[in-house]
Amino acid sequence: MQVSLATVGLIFLAFVISIPCGYLRENYTKFSFMWFLLIHIPIPFIVLLRIGAGISWHVIPLTLGGSIAGQIVGGALNRRRKRNGKTG
């Protein structure tokens, strides 16, 4: 039970850590250096959390999915903010 709870927590943290990066990524040209950097910044933190929690490498696809979902949500939040005219 604790392993599954730790796995869910890790996936959730991967999601949360990736939201700000996805938000900022929307401000850069696609495939630019900063665009790639903002996609990959959360990865070392997620790996350290996984290793620190003693979770197997088998959950990497799940954490990757959580990270991608966070990037998508962050980008959507940025687009919504721009669409509503709030620039500050």
C-alpha positions in Angstrom: 0.0 0.0 0.0 2.8 2.4 0.8 4.6 1.8 -2.4 1.5 2.6 -4.4 0.8 5.7 -2.3 4.4 6.9 -2.9 4.0 6.2 -6.6 0.8 8.3 -6.8 2.5 11.0 -4.8 5.5 11.0 -7.2 3.3 11.2 -10.3 1.4 14.1 -8.7 4.7 15.9 -7.9 5.8 15.4 -11.4 2.6 17.0 -12.6 2.9 20.0 -10.2 6.6 20.6 -10.8 5.9 20.7 -14.6 3.1 23.3 -14.5 5.3 26.4 -14.1 7.7 25.1 -16.8 4.8 24.6 -19.2 3.5 28.1 -18.4 6.8 29.7 -19.1 7.4 27.5 -22.2 4.5 29.1 -24.0 6.4 32.4 -24.2 9.2 30.9 -26.3 9.4 29.9 -30.0 8.8 26.2 -30.5 12.1 24.2 -30.7 14.2 27.1 -29.4 16.9 26.5 -26.7 14.7 27.8 -23.9 11.7 25.8 -25.1 13.7 22.6 -24.8 15.3 23.7 -21.5 11.9 24.3 -19.9 10.6 20.9 -21.1 13.6 19.1 -19.5 14.2 21.1 -16.3 11.8 19.1 -14.2 13.3 15.7 -15.1 16.3 15.7 -12.7 14.1 16.7 -9.8 11.6 13.9 -10.6 14.5 11.4 -10.9 15.9 12.5 -7.5 12.5 12.2 -5.9 12.0 8.7 -7.4 15.4 7.5 -6.3 15.0 9.1 -2.8 11.6 7.4 -2.4 13.1 4.1 -3.4 10.6 3.6 -6.2 11.5 1.3 -9.1 12.4 2.5 -12.6 9.2 0.8 -13.8 7.2 3.9 -12.9 9.1 6.2 -15.2 6.4 6.1 -17.9 3.9 7.1 -15.3 6.0 10.0 -14.1 6.7 11.0 -17.6 2.9 11.1 -18.3 2.4 13.3 -15.2 5.1 15.6 -16.4 3.6 15.9 -19.8 0.2 16.6 -18.4 1.7 19.3 -16.2 3.3 20.9 -19.2 0.0 20.9 -21.1 -1.9 22.4 -18.2 0.7 25.1 -17.7 0.6 26.0 -21.4 -3.2 26.1 -21.3 -3.1 28.4 -18.3 -0.8 30.8 -20.1 -2.9 30.8 -23.2 -6.0 31.4 -21.2 -4.4 34.3 -19.4 -3.3 35.9 -22.7 -6.7 35.3 -24.3 -8.4 37.1 -21.4 -6.1 40.1 -21.9 -4.3 39.9 -18.5 -0.7 40.7 -19.2 0.4 41.7 -15.7 
